[in-house]
Each structure stands twice: as C-alpha cells, then as structure tokens.
Amino acid sequence: MLEKPALVIRRGLPDWRIFDPDSGEMLGVARPRRTAGLVGIGWLGRSSVTVFEAGDEPLVMTVRRLWGFSRRWEVCDADDHRIAILHRESISDPSGYVWAFVEAANDEIRFRGTDREFAHGRKTAEAIHLKFGPEIQSNPLTKMSVLGAVLIRAE
C-alpha cells in the first residue's frame, strides 16, 4: 500500500477502505476504535486507528491519541515504534522536531515543509484522495505519518 504514489480512502461502517486510485484495487483497511479508560470510563479512553494491508491483513501502522483530552496523536509502525507525533497544524518526529506543517482549508489538506509539499489531500462526498509528493515516494515512514494525519482528520 505505501509503495503507491496515491491512495483513495473510502469511509465505510465501521471501517475505512484504502484503494489504488488507478486500478481500483483495495490495498488496505483502517479500523477506528476507542478503548475504555480508567475503571471503564469511556471518555477517559484512547481513540485509535489501526491500518492493515489487504489480503491476510498484516499490520501496517497504528495511530492513537496520546491520552483522553490530548490533541496530539502518535503514529507507530507495525513493531509499535513511535515514528511521528501529529498535532493539529504539524507533524513532528519522535524527538519533537517539526518537519511538516498541515494546512487545511475547505475540502483540501496540504502537508508542507519549508520549501516543498510532501502530500496533498482532497475530500469529496465519497472519499479522501491523497497524493504523495515525489520527495517522499521512497519513504514509507513519512507516508505513514501523512496517512495517519489524514485518518485522524477523517475520524
């Protein structure tokens, strides 16, 4: 899935399906969920989105809110290593270095560095169309971070 230059994310119930925009082939599935908090109190729980490849569904990544009221989310790879922190307006690496700014207006979202655009997303009534920039085509961890930011905005 992350080797593709673009993705289409279609919301279904209860999961989102991820497709190749050129072939229409389903590439993966994203499953949002909410875990119970302390003593089973739901509003203290953590929201998360788990992304799997299509087929036998190997885990690709997990995106989860850091804690109940936090506006920050972490993106973890399949081995549960943190690869990024998502903020409403930016993406940072695990040490806190901001490498991308998130600009959202109307039905568009852009992920920009200081001198380049990493990705561009467009929301329609049926789906979210996400296109990765040439600089990140060979970087699956960066693509995971951008995909995670799109998924939490779609939640």
Summary of the structure (lengths in Angstrom):
residues: 155
radius of gyration: 14.9
end to end distance: 20.2
largest distance: 47.4
contacts: 454
relative contact order: 0.17
helix: 15%
strand: 46%
